Amino acid sequence: MTLALNRNVLVERFGATEGTALRAKQALLVVLGIAVLAIAAKIRVPMWPVPITMGTFAVLTLGAAYGARLGLVTILGYMLVGALGFDVFAGSSAEKFGLTYMMGGTGGYLLGYVLATVALGVLARAGWDRSAPKMALAMIVGNVIIYVPGLIWLGMLYGWDKPILEWGLTPFLVGDALKLALAAGLLPLVWKLVGDARG
């Protein structure tokens, strides 16, 4: 399947489009994006069988809204802030933070965050964020990209004889389905609100 990567992403629909003003807008978006990712990671919504954290939702929607390049800079900035020891990840804390936390059980998922951000940016550039069905499919793709390195890392870290899928996949599927539905409706709606969804 060939993707025509010629559509605007959401953040290109407002503000400066060239020169110093564009660079200033992008810098502001990176800082804002890092803050949103950090806050979303700490949001926990009660749900069965485990609480929903909004980190993956923020990662995937930010990738779609920012595009691959700006999304990559933002997610790498977020990882750098976490590596420096700031408490910005879902499971990090004052006692467990920085590179030690990042190289633990969550390490593969964090790599998946980076890859999925780029993937969602590419799919948004192809216009997948303009319709609910395509955005839902993009979210599925993004979740797969997060889970694959996450589960591989868990298996390598703790051993394949452990219940890796029970630890790192199945408890989160209900929450992921709800976040998928939310994103699938939200981004196309925002496109309609900003006007030209064909731009």
Secondary structure, DSSP 4 states (H G I P E B T S, - for coil): ------SPPGGGGSS--SHHHHHHHHHHHHHHHHHHHHHHHH-EE--SSSPEESHHHHHHHHHHHH-HHHHHHHHHHHHHHHHTT-S-STT--SSS-HHHHHTTTTHHHHHHHHHHHHHHHHHHHTTGGGSHHHHHHHHHHHHHHHHHHHHHHHHHHH-TTS-HHHHHTGGGHHHHHHHHHHHHHHHHHHHHHHS-TT-
